[in-house]
């Protein structure tokens, strides 16, 4: 009996808060990604960053410039696509919130 009464009181309080206070959304923009965060601690093939660090540490190392250019191009492309996905995800969330607010207000 007390549990049911407590649930009803909480439901009424939440309904009152929702009715009195209109929800507002604050969106914080992030700067676009400029690199790729590590996703694993396992040993992976060398990346352009690893090769650049190695060349700084030991300039006698040689690497095929074409392979280095390909790696760099792929990493930049991936970072740009990831940034685009993040922006689209933010926009989808904002659109969904606006849609829910419009449906709720009708």
C-alpha positions in Angstrom: 0.0 0.0 0.0 2.8 2.5 1.0 4.9 1.5 -2.0 1.9 2.2 -4.4 1.2 5.5 -2.7 4.9 6.5 -2.9 4.9 5.6 -6.6 1.7 7.7 -7.2 3.3 10.7 -5.4 6.5 10.4 -7.4 4.5 10.2 -10.6 2.4 13.3 -9.7 5.6 15.2 -8.7 7.3 14.3 -12.0 4.2 15.2 -14.0 4.0 18.6 -12.2 7.6 19.3 -12.8 7.2 18.4 -16.5 4.1 20.5 -16.8 5.5 23.6 -15.1 9.1 23.6 -16.4 9.5 23.7 -20.2 12.5 21.7 -21.3 15.4 23.5 -22.9 18.2 22.0 -24.8 21.8 23.2 -24.7 24.1 21.9 -27.4 27.9 22.2 -27.0 29.8 21.9 -30.3 33.1 20.1 -30.4 36.0 20.9 -32.6 36.3 18.4 -35.6 38.6 15.6 -35.0 42.2 16.0 -36.2 43.5 12.5 -35.4 42.4 9.0 -34.4 42.4 7.9 -30.8 43.9 4.5 -30.0 41.2 1.8 -29.9 43.2 -1.1 -28.6 46.4 -1.9 -26.6 47.3 -4.9 -28.8 50.2 -4.8 -31.2 49.0 -3.3 -34.5 50.8 -2.5 -37.8 52.7 0.8 -37.9 50.8 3.9 -38.6 52.1 7.2 -40.1 52.4 8.6 -36.6 54.5 5.7 -35.5 56.7 6.0 -38.6 57.2 9.7 -38.0 58.2 9.2 -34.4 60.6 6.5 -35.4 62.2 8.7 -38.1 62.6 11.5 -35.5 64.2 9.0 -33.1 66.4 7.3 -35.7 66.8 9.2 -39.0 68.6 6.3 -40.6 65.3 4.3 -40.9 64.0 4.3 -44.5 60.4 4.0 -45.6 58.7 4.0 -49.0 57.3 7.5 -49.5 54.4 6.2 -51.5 53.3 4.0 -48.6 53.7 6.8 -46.1 51.6 9.1 -48.3 48.9 6.4 -48.6 48.8 5.8 -44.8 48.5 9.6 -44.2 45.8 10.0 -46.8 43.8 7.1 -45.3 44.1 8.4 -41.7 43.0 11.9 -42.7 40.1 10.5 -44.7 39.0 8.3 -41.7 39.3 11.3 -39.3 37.2 13.5 -41.6 34.5 10.7 -42.0 34.4 10.2 -38.2 34.0 14.0 -37.7 31.1 13.9 -40.2 29.5 11.0 -38.4 29.7 12.9 -35.1 28.2 16.0 -36.6 25.3 14.0 -38.2 24.8 12.2 -34.9 24.5 15.5 -33.1 22.0 16.8 -35.7 20.0 13.6 -35.5 19.7 14.0 -31.7 18.7 17.6 -32.0 16.1 16.8 -34.7 14.7 13.9 -32.6 14.4 16.2 -29.6 12.6 18.8 -31.6 10.2 16.2 -33.1 9.4 14.8 -29.6 8.9 18.3 -28.3 6.5 19.1 -31.2 4.6 15.9 -30.7 4.3 16.4 -27.0 3.2 20.0 -27.3 0.3 19.2 -29.7 
